[in-house]
Amino acid sequence: MTIAKNQNTFAKRNREMEKKRKADEKRDDRRKRKTEEPLSPQDSAVLVVDPDDGNPPSIDRS
């Protein structure tokens, strides 16, 4: 890490680097979640269609 001439500049750079690190972690987590299967049935909704019912299809979240 380099020492800045101005402490405000040094602090600003630290904040920017921390923000970038957090954004990278979030991005990696999103990519990981995108490639994994849903962990529980609650994570995904199932469309239930009963042709004899006559009612529009409903979403079963169980």
N, CA, C and O atoms as a Maestro MAE file, in Angstrom:
{
 s_m_m2io_version
 :::
 2.0.0
}

f_m_ct {
 s_m_title
 :::
 protein
 m_atom[248] {
  # First column is atom index #
  i_m_mmod_type
  r_m_x_coord
  r_m_y_coord
  r_m_z_coord
  i_m_residue_number
  s_m_chain_name
  s_m_pdb_residue_name
  s_m_pdb_atom_name
  i_m_atomic_number
  :::
  1 25 0.839 -1.156 0.000 1 A "MET " " N  " 7
  2 3 0.000 0.000 0.000 1 A "MET " " CA " 6
  3 2 0.897 1.236 0.000 1 A "MET " " C  " 6
  4 15 1.900 1.287 0.711 1 A "MET " " O  " 8
  5 25 0.532 2.205 -0.785 2 A "THR " " N  " 7
  6 3 1.343 3.419 -0.843 2 A "THR " " CA " 6
  7 2 0.796 4.474 0.110 2 A "THR " " C  " 6
  8 15 -0.398 4.508 0.409 2 A "THR " " O  " 8
  9 25 1.682 5.322 0.574 3 A "ILE " " N  " 7
  10 3 1.285 6.398 1.476 3 A "ILE " " CA " 6
  11 2 1.020 7.643 0.638 3 A "ILE " " C  " 6
  12 15 1.871 8.080 -0.136 3 A "ILE " " O  " 8
  13 25 -0.160 8.198 0.805 4 A "ALA " " N  " 7
  14 3 -0.546 9.379 0.045 4 A "ALA " " CA " 6
  15 2 0.008 10.635 0.712 4 A "ALA " " C  " 6
  16 15 0.275 10.652 1.914 4 A "ALA " " O  " 8
  17 25 0.175 11.681 -0.089 5 A "LYS " " N  " 7
  18 3 0.633 12.958 0.456 5 A "LYS " " CA " 6
  19 2 -0.429 13.560 1.364 5 A "LYS " " C  " 6
  20 15 -0.122 14.242 2.342 5 A "LYS " " O  " 8
  21 25 -1.654 13.299 1.029 6 A "ASN " " N  " 7
  22 3 -2.768 13.866 1.781 6 A "ASN " " CA " 6
  23 2 -3.549 12.732 2.441 6 A "ASN " " C  " 6
  24 15 -3.963 11.790 1.765 6 A "ASN " " O  " 8
  25 25 -3.752 12.814 3.741 7 A "GLN " " N  " 7
  26 3 -4.458 11.746 4.455 7 A "GLN " " CA " 6
  27 2 -5.892 11.580 3.962 7 A "GLN " " C  " 6
  28 15 -6.417 10.467 3.974 7 A "GLN " " O  " 8
  29 25 -6.537 12.665 3.527 8 A "ASN " " N  " 7
  30 3 -7.892 12.557 2.993 8 A "ASN " " CA " 6
  31 2 -7.896 11.710 1.727 8 A "ASN " " C  " 6
  32 15 -8.802 10.904 1.517 8 A "ASN " " O  " 8
  33 25 -6.891 11.892 0.892 9 A "THR " " N  " 7
  34 3 -6.779 11.105 -0.330 9 A "THR " " CA " 6
  35 2 -6.544 9.643 0.019 9 A "THR " " C  " 6
  36 15 -7.105 8.747 -0.611 9 A "THR " " O  " 8
  37 25 -5.714 9.410 1.020 10 A "PHE " " N  " 7
  38 3 -5.429 8.047 1.466 10 A "PHE " " CA " 6
  39 2 -6.705 7.374 1.965 10 A "PHE " " C  " 6
  40 15 -6.980 6.227 1.614 10 A "PHE " " O  " 8
  41 25 -7.480 8.078 2.777 11 A "ALA " " N  " 7
  42 3 -8.733 7.528 3.306 11 A "ALA " " CA " 6
  43 2 -9.729 7.277 2.175 11 A "ALA " " C  " 6
  44 15 -10.431 6.265 2.171 11 A "ALA " " O  " 8
  45 25 -9.785 8.191 1.226 12 A "LYS " " N  " 7
  46 3 -10.706 8.029 0.093 12 A "LYS " " CA " 6
  47 2 -10.332 6.789 -0.706 12 A "LYS " " C  " 6
  48 15 -11.204 6.013 -1.096 12 A "LYS " " O  " 8
  49 25 -9.056 6.603 -0.947 13 A "ARG " " N  " 7
  50 3 -8.610 5.420 -1.693 13 A "ARG " " CA " 6
  51 2 -8.969 4.137 -0.933 13 A "ARG " " C  " 6
  52 15 -9.407 3.157 -1.537 13 A "ARG " " O  " 8
  53 25 -8.784 4.147 0.380 14 A "ASN " " N  " 7
  54 3 -9.155 2.972 1.180 14 A "ASN " " CA " 6
  55 2 -10.641 2.680 1.066 14 A "ASN " " C  " 6
  56 15 -11.037 1.522 0.931 14 A "ASN " " O  " 8
  57 25 -11.477 3.731 1.118 15 A "ARG " " N  " 7
  58 3 -12.927 3.533 0.984 15 A "ARG " " CA " 6
  59 2 -13.271 2.961 -0.386 15 A "ARG " " C  " 6
  60 15 -14.104 2.061 -0.496 15 A "ARG " " O  " 8
  61 25 -12.630 3.481 -1.427 16 A "GLU " " N  " 7
  62 3 -12.888 2.989 -2.784 16 A "GLU " " CA " 6
  63 2 -12.480 1.531 -2.935 16 A "GLU " " C  " 6
  64 15 -13.195 0.744 -3.556 16 A "GLU " " O  " 8
  65 25 -11.336 1.170 -2.370 17 A "MET " " N  " 7
  66 3 -10.866 -0.212 -2.470 17 A "MET " " CA " 6
  67 2 -11.794 -1.153 -1.701 17 A "MET " " C  " 6
  68 15 -12.077 -2.259 -2.161 17 A "MET " " O  " 8
  69 25 -12.267 -0.714 -0.529 18 A "GLU " " N  " 7
  70 3 -13.197 -1.519 0.262 18 A "GLU " " CA " 6
  71 2 -14.517 -1.697 -0.493 18 A "GLU " " C  " 6
  72 15 -15.087 -2.788 -0.508 18 A "GLU " " O  " 8
  73 25 -14.990 -0.634 -1.110 19 A "LYS " " N  " 7
  74 3 -16.231 -0.698 -1.893 19 A "LYS " " CA " 6
  75 2 -16.070 -1.672 -3.060 19 A "LYS " " C  " 6
  76 15 -16.972 -2.461 -3.342 19 A "LYS " " O  " 8
  77 25 -14.937 -1.615 -3.729 20 A "LYS " " N  " 7
  78 3 -14.676 -2.516 -4.856 20 A "LYS " " CA " 6
  79 2 -14.602 -3.967 -4.385 20 A "LYS " " C  " 6
  80 15 -15.119 -4.865 -5.050 20 A "LYS " " O  " 8
  81 25 -13.964 -4.195 -3.245 21 A "ARG " " N  " 7
  82 3 -13.858 -5.551 -2.706 21 A "ARG " " CA " 6
  83 2 -15.237 -6.118 -2.383 21 A "ARG " " C  " 6
  84 15 -15.526 -7.270 -2.704 21 A "ARG " " O  " 8
  85 25 -16.084 -5.313 -1.751 22 A "LYS " " N  " 7
  86 3 -17.435 -5.767 -1.419 22 A "LYS " " CA " 6
  87 2 -18.242 -6.058 -2.678 22 A "LYS " " C  " 6
  88 15 -18.974 -7.046 -2.734 22 A "LYS " " O  " 8
  89 25 -18.110 -5.203 -3.686 23 A "ALA " " N  " 7
  90 3 -18.836 -5.410 -4.942 23 A "ALA " " CA " 6
  91 2 -18.376 -6.701 -5.611 23 A "ALA " " C  " 6
  92 15 -19.197 -7.450 -6.140 23 A "ALA " " O  " 8
  93 25 -17.078 -6.964 -5.593 24 A "ASP " " N  " 7
  94 3 -16.552 -8.203 -6.177 24 A "ASP " " CA " 6
  95 2 -17.084 -9.425 -5.433 24 A "ASP " " C  " 6
  96 15 -17.435 -10.427 -6.055 24 A "ASP " " O  " 8
  97 25 -17.143 -9.343 -4.102 25 A "GLU " " N  " 7
  98 3 -17.681 -10.460 -3.315 25 A "GLU " " CA " 6
  99 2 -19.146 -10.700 -3.644 25 A "GLU " " C  " 6
  100 15 -19.568 -11.845 -3.803 25 A "GLU " " O  " 8
  101 25 -19.924 -9.628 -3.747 26 A "LYS " " N  " 7
  102 3 -21.347 -9.765 -4.083 26 A "LYS " " CA " 6
  103 2 -21.508 -10.396 -5.462 26 A "LYS " " C  " 6
  104 15 -22.348 -11.275 -5.657 26 A "LYS " " O  " 8
  105 25 -20.702 -9.947 -6.412 27 A "ARG " " N  " 7
  106 3 -20.770 -10.482 -7.772 27 A "ARG " " CA " 6
  107 2 -20.438 -11.971 -7.777 27 A "ARG " " C  " 6
  108 15 -21.115 -12.758 -8.439 27 A "ARG " " O  " 8
  109 25 -19.403 -12.357 -7.044 28 A "ASP " " N  " 7
  110 3 -19.032 -13.773 -6.961 28 A "ASP " " CA " 6
  111 2 -20.144 -14.596 -6.322 28 A "ASP " " C  " 6
  112 15 -20.443 -15.701 -6.774 28 A "ASP " " O  " 8
  113 25 -20.762 -14.050 -5.258 29 A "ASP " " N  " 7
  114 3 -21.869 -14.757 -4.601 29 A "ASP " " CA " 6
  115 2 -23.043 -14.938 -5.557 29 A "ASP " " C  " 6
  116 15 -23.653 -16.007 -5.596 29 A "ASP " " O  " 8
  117 25 -23.363 -13.895 -6.329 30 A "ARG " " N  " 7
  118 3 -24.461 -13.992 -7.301 30 A "ARG " " CA " 6
  119 2 -24.179 -15.068 -8.334 30 A "ARG " " C  " 6
  120 15 -25.057 -15.864 -8.666 30 A "ARG " " O  " 8
  121 25 -22.958 -15.091 -8.840 31 A "ARG " " N  " 7
  122 3 -22.587 -16.107 -9.839 31 A "ARG " " CA " 6
  123 2 -22.678 -17.505 -9.248 31 A "ARG " " C  " 6
  124 15 -23.123 -18.438 -9.916 31 A "ARG " " O  " 8
  125 25 -22.256 -17.650 -7.997 32 A "LYS " " N  " 7
  126 3 -22.301 -18.947 -7.337 32 A "LYS " " CA " 6
  127 2 -23.749 -19.399 -7.162 32 A "LYS " " C  " 6
  128 15 -24.080 -20.552 -7.438 32 A "LYS " " O  " 8
  129 25 -24.617 -18.481 -6.699 33 A "ARG " " N  " 7
  130 3 -26.036 -18.823 -6.515 33 A "ARG " " CA " 6
  131 2 -26.698 -19.166 -7.840 33 A "ARG " " C  " 6
  132 15 -27.565 -20.038 -7.896 33 A "ARG " " O  " 8
  133 25 -26.297 -18.490 -8.897 34 A "LYS " " N  " 7
  134 3 -26.892 -18.705 -10.217 34 A "LYS " " CA " 6
  135 2 -26.598 -20.111 -10.728 34 A "LYS " " C  " 6
  136 15 -27.432 -20.708 -11.409 34 A "LYS " " O  " 8
  137 25 -25.428 -20.642 -10.408 35 A "THR " " N  " 7
  138 3 -25.032 -21.953 -10.912 35 A "THR " " CA " 6
  139 2 -25.504 -23.092 -10.025 35 A "THR " " C  " 6
  140 15 -25.537 -24.241 -10.467 35 A "THR " " O  " 8
  141 25 -25.875 -22.794 -8.761 36 A "GLU " " N  " 7
  142 3 -26.314 -23.849 -7.844 36 A "GLU " " CA " 6
  143 2 -27.793 -24.154 -8.030 36 A "GLU " " C  " 6
  144 15 -28.554 -23.334 -8.544 36 A "GLU " " O  " 8
  145 25 -28.179 -25.339 -7.607 37 A "GLU " " N  " 7
  146 3 -29.588 -25.729 -7.595 37 A "GLU " " CA " 6
  147 2 -30.274 -25.028 -6.426 37 A "GLU " " C  " 6
  148 15 -29.611 -24.666 -5.455 37 A "GLU " " O  " 8
  149 25 -31.593 -24.830 -6.502 38 A "PRO " " N  " 7
  150 3 -32.298 -24.269 -5.345 38 A "PRO " " CA " 6
  151 2 -32.135 -25.190 -4.132 38 A "PRO " " C  " 6
  152 15 -32.180 -26.413 -4.271 38 A "PRO " " O  " 8
  153 25 -31.950 -24.614 -2.960 39 A "LEU " " N  " 7
  154 3 -31.684 -25.396 -1.762 39 A "LEU " " CA " 6
  155 2 -32.945 -26.019 -1.184 39 A "LEU " " C  " 6
  156 15 -32.885 -27.110 -0.617 39 A "LEU " " O  " 8
  157 25 -34.075 -25.358 -1.313 40 A "SER " " N  " 7
  158 3 -35.309 -25.890 -0.753 40 A "SER " " CA " 6
  159 2 -36.455 -25.658 -1.732 40 A "SER " " C  " 6
  160 15 -36.345 -24.809 -2.616 40 A "SER " " O  " 8
  161 25 -37.542 -26.393 -1.590 41 A "PRO " " N  " 7
  162 3 -38.677 -26.204 -2.495 41 A "PRO " " CA " 6
  163 2 -39.283 -24.808 -2.401 41 A "PRO " " C  " 6
  164 15 -39.956 -24.371 -3.334 41 A "PRO " " O  " 8
  165 25 -39.063 -24.110 -1.313 42 A "GLN " " N  " 7
  166 3 -39.601 -22.761 -1.170 42 A "GLN " " CA " 6
  167 2 -38.906 -21.779 -2.095 42 A "GLN " " C  " 6
  168 15 -39.454 -20.719 -2.397 42 A "GLN " " O  " 8
  169 25 -37.698 -22.119 -2.551 43 A "ASP " " N  " 7
  170 3 -36.937 -21.221 -3.401 43 A "ASP " " CA " 6
  171 2 -37.503 -21.122 -4.808 43 A "ASP " " C  " 6
  172 15 -37.200 -20.168 -5.524 43 A "ASP " " O  " 8
  173 25 -38.314 -22.082 -5.216 44 A "SER " " N  " 7
  174 3 -38.851 -22.037 -6.565 44 A "SER " " CA " 6
  175 2 -40.350 -22.297 -6.530 44 A "SER " " C  " 6
  176 15 -40.832 -23.117 -5.748 44 A "SER " " O  " 8
  177 25 -41.071 -21.599 -7.375 45 A "ALA " " N  " 7
  178 3 -42.522 -21.760 -7.451 45 A "ALA " " CA " 6
  179 2 -42.845 -22.779 -8.538 45 A "ALA " " C  " 6
  180 15 -42.156 -22.852 -9.556 45 A "ALA " " O  " 8
  181 25 -43.896 -23.562 -8.317 46 A "VAL " " N  " 7
  182 3 -44.317 -24.581 -9.272 46 A "VAL " " CA " 6
  183 2 -45.690 -24.188 -9.798 46 A "VAL " " C  " 6
  184 15 -46.594 -23.891 -9.018 46 A "VAL " " O  " 8
  185 25 -45.850 -24.186 -11.112 47 A "LEU " " N  " 7
  186 3 -47.122 -23.854 -11.741 47 A "LEU " " CA " 6
  187 2 -47.994 -25.098 -11.766 47 A "LEU " " C  " 6
  188 15 -47.608 -26.121 -12.332 47 A "LEU " " O  " 8
  189 25 -49.172 -25.012 -11.151 48 A "VAL " " N  " 7
  190 3 -50.083 -26.147 -11.066 48 A "VAL " " CA " 6
  191 2 -51.240 -25.899 -12.024 48 A "VAL " " C  " 6
  192 15 -51.945 -24.897 -11.916 48 A "VAL " " O  " 8
  193 25 -51.429 -26.833 -12.973 49 A "VAL " " N  " 7
  194 3 -52.506 -26.704 -13.949 49 A "VAL " " CA " 6
  195 2 -53.404 -27.919 -13.836 49 A "VAL " " C  " 6
  196 15 -52.941 -29.052 -13.965 49 A "VAL " " O  " 8
  197 25 -54.686 -27.688 -13.596 50 A "ASP " " N  " 7
  198 3 -55.673 -28.763 -13.533 50 A "ASP " " CA " 6
  199 2 -56.660 -28.530 -14.675 50 A "ASP " " C  " 6
  200 15 -57.505 -27.638 -14.583 50 A "ASP " " O  " 8
  201 25 -56.568 -29.320 -15.754 51 A "PRO " " N  " 7
  202 3 -57.416 -29.072 -16.926 51 A "PRO " " CA " 6
  203 2 -58.905 -29.264 -16.640 51 A "PRO " " C  " 6
  204 15 -59.730 -28.675 -17.338 51 A "PRO " " O  " 8
  205 25 -59.277 -30.060 -15.644 52 A "ASP " " N  " 7
  206 3 -60.684 -30.310 -15.342 52 A "ASP " " CA " 6
  207 2 -61.282 -29.227 -14.449 52 A "ASP " " C  " 6
  208 15 -62.502 -29.154 -14.295 52 A "ASP " " O  " 8
  209 25 -60.452 -28.406 -13.874 53 A "ASP " " N  " 7
  210 3 -60.894 -27.427 -12.892 53 A "ASP " " CA " 6
  211 2 -61.690 -26.282 -13.523 53 A "ASP " " C  " 6
  212 15 -62.709 -25.866 -12.972 53 A "ASP " " O  " 8
  213 25 -61.244 -25.771 -14.661 54 A "GLY " " N  " 7
  214 3 -61.900 -24.647 -15.297 54 A "GLY " " CA " 6
  215 2 -61.422 -23.308 -14.771 54 A "GLY " " C  " 6
  216 15 -61.776 -22.269 -15.329 54 A "GLY " " O  " 8
  217 25 -60.627 -23.305 -13.714 55 A "ASN " " N  " 7
  218 3 -60.078 -22.071 -13.156 55 A "ASN " " CA " 6
  219 2 -58.698 -21.810 -13.752 55 A "ASN " " C  " 6
  220 15 -58.047 -22.733 -14.241 55 A "ASN " " O  " 8
  221 25 -58.252 -20.561 -13.714 56 A "PRO " " N  " 7
  222 3 -56.898 -20.278 -14.217 56 A "PRO " " CA " 6
  223 2 -55.856 -20.994 -13.361 56 A "PRO " " C  " 6
  224 15 -56.110 -21.292 -12.194 56 A "PRO " " O  " 8
  225 25 -54.694 -21.269 -13.931 57 A "PRO " " N  " 7
  226 3 -53.649 -21.965 -13.175 57 A "PRO " " CA " 6
  227 2 -53.212 -21.144 -11.963 57 A "PRO " " C  " 6
  228 15 -53.210 -19.913 -11.988 57 A "PRO " " O  " 8
  229 25 -52.847 -21.853 -10.917 58 A "SER " " N  " 7
  230 3 -52.383 -21.193 -9.698 58 A "SER " " CA " 6
  231 2 -50.920 -21.546 -9.471 58 A "SER " " C  " 6
  232 15 -50.398 -22.504 -10.040 58 A "SER " " O  " 8
  233 25 -50.283 -20.763 -8.642 59 A "ILE " " N  " 7
  234 3 -48.879 -21.022 -8.312 59 A "ILE " " CA " 6
  235 2 -48.834 -21.667 -6.939 59 A "ILE " " C  " 6
  236 15 -49.316 -21.104 -5.956 59 A "ILE " " O  " 8
  237 25 -48.247 -22.859 -6.885 60 A "ASP " " N  " 7
  238 3 -48.114 -23.596 -5.633 60 A "ASP " " CA " 6
  239 2 -46.735 -23.317 -5.061 60 A "ASP " " C  " 6
  240 15 -45.732 -23.675 -5.678 60 A "ASP " " O  " 8
  241 25 -46.664 -22.689 -3.905 61 A "ARG " " N  " 7
  242 3 -45.380 -22.332 -3.282 61 A "ARG " " CA " 6
  243 2 -45.000 -23.286 -2.157 61 A "ARG " " C  " 6
  244 15 -44.119 -22.974 -1.356 61 A "ARG " " O  " 8
  245 25 -45.649 -24.436 -2.085 62 A "SER " " N  " 7
  246 3 -45.323 -25.385 -1.012 62 A "SER " " CA " 6
  247 2 -44.225 -26.327 -1.400 62 A "SER " " C  " 6
  248 15 -43.837 -27.184 -0.606 62 A "SER " " O  " 8
  :::
 }
 m_bond[247] {
  # First column is bond index #
  i_m_from
  i_m_to
  i_m_order
  :::
  1 1 2 1
  2 2 3 1
  3 3 4 2
  4 3 5 1
  5 5 6 1
  6 6 7 1
  7 7 8 2
  8 7 9 1
  9 9 10 1
  10 10 11 1
  11 11 12 2
  12 11 13 1
  13 13 14 1
  14 14 15 1
  15 15 16 2
  16 15 17 1
  17 17 18 1
  18 18 19 1
  19 19 20 2
  20 19 21 1
  21 21 22 1
  22 22 23 1
  23 23 24 2
  24 23 25 1
  25 25 26 1
  26 26 27 1
  27 27 28 2
  28 27 29 1
  29 29 30 1
  30 30 31 1
  31 31 32 2
  32 31 33 1
  33 33 34 1
  34 34 35 1
  35 35 36 2
  36 35 37 1
  37 37 38 1
  38 38 39 1
  39 39 40 2
  40 39 41 1
  41 41 42 1
  42 42 43 1
  43 43 44 2
  44 43 45 1
  45 45 46 1
  46 46 47 1
  47 47 48 2
  48 47 49 1
  49 49 50 1
  50 50 51 1
  51 51 52 2
  52 51 53 1
  53 53 54 1
  54 54 55 1
  55 55 56 2
  56 55 57 1
  57 57 58 1
  58 58 59 1
  59 59 60 2
  60 59 61 1
  61 61 62 1
  62 62 63 1
  63 63 64 2
  64 63 65 1
  65 65 66 1
  66 66 67 1
  67 67 68 2
  68 67 69 1
  69 69 70 1
  70 70 71 1
  71 71 72 2
  72 71 73 1
  73 73 74 1
  74 74 75 1
  75 75 76 2
  76 75 77 1
  77 77 78 1
  78 78 79 1
  79 79 80 2
  80 79 81 1
  81 81 82 1
  82 82 83 1
  83 83 84 2
  84 83 85 1
  85 85 86 1
  86 86 87 1
  87 87 88 2
  88 87 89 1
  89 89 90 1
  90 90 91 1
  91 91 92 2
  92 91 93 1
  93 93 94 1
  94 94 95 1
  95 95 96 2
  96 95 97 1
  97 97 98 1
  98 98 99 1
  99 99 100 2
  100 99 101 1
  101 101 102 1
  102 102 103 1
  103 103 104 2
  104 103 105 1
  105 105 106 1
  106 106 107 1
  107 107 108 2
  108 107 109 1
  109 109 110 1
  110 110 111 1
  111 111 112 2
  112 111 113 1
  113 113 114 1
  114 114 115 1
  115 115 116 2
  116 115 117 1
  117 117 118 1
  118 118 119 1
  119 119 120 2
  120 119 121 1
  121 121 122 1
  122 122 123 1
  123 123 124 2
  124 123 125 1
  125 125 126 1
  126 126 127 1
  127 127 128 2
  128 127 129 1
  129 129 130 1
  130 130 131 1
  131 131 132 2
  132 131 133 1
  133 133 134 1
  134 134 135 1
  135 135 136 2
  136 135 137 1
  137 137 138 1
  138 138 139 1
  139 139 140 2
  140 139 141 1
  141 141 142 1
  142 142 143 1
  143 143 144 2
  144 143 145 1
  145 145 146 1
  146 146 147 1
  147 147 148 2
  148 147 149 1
  149 149 150 1
  150 150 151 1
  151 151 152 2
  152 151 153 1
  153 153 154 1
  154 154 155 1
  155 155 156 2
  156 155 157 1
  157 157 158 1
  158 158 159 1
  159 159 160 2
  160 159 161 1
  161 161 162 1
  162 162 163 1
  163 163 164 2
  164 163 165 1
  165 165 166 1
  166 166 167 1
  167 167 168 2
  168 167 169 1
  169 169 170 1
  170 170 171 1
  171 171 172 2
  172 171 173 1
  173 173 174 1
  174 174 175 1
  175 175 176 2
  176 175 177 1
  177 177 178 1
  178 178 179 1
  179 179 180 2
  180 179 181 1
  181 181 182 1
  182 182 183 1
  183 183 184 2
  184 183 185 1
  185 185 186 1
  186 186 187 1
  187 187 188 2
  188 187 189 1
  189 189 190 1
  190 190 191 1
  191 191 192 2
  192 191 193 1
  193 193 194 1
  194 194 195 1
  195 195 196 2
  196 195 197 1
  197 197 198 1
  198 198 199 1
  199 199 200 2
  200 199 201 1
  201 201 202 1
  202 202 203 1
  203 203 204 2
  204 203 205 1
  205 205 206 1
  206 206 207 1
  207 207 208 2
  208 207 209 1
  209 209 210 1
  210 210 211 1
  211 211 212 2
  212 211 213 1
  213 213 214 1
  214 214 215 1
  215 215 216 2
  216 215 217 1
  217 217 218 1
  218 218 219 1
  219 219 220 2
  220 219 221 1
  221 221 222 1
  222 222 223 1
  223 223 224 2
  224 223 225 1
  225 225 226 1
  226 226 227 1
  227 227 228 2
  228 227 229 1
  229 229 230 1
  230 230 231 1
  231 231 232 2
  232 231 233 1
  233 233 234 1
  234 234 235 1
  235 235 236 2
  236 235 237 1
  237 237 238 1
  238 238 239 1
  239 239 240 2
  240 239 241 1
  241 241 242 1
  242 242 243 1
  243 243 244 2
  244 243 245 1
  245 245 246 1
  246 246 247 1
  247 247 248 2
  :::
 }
}
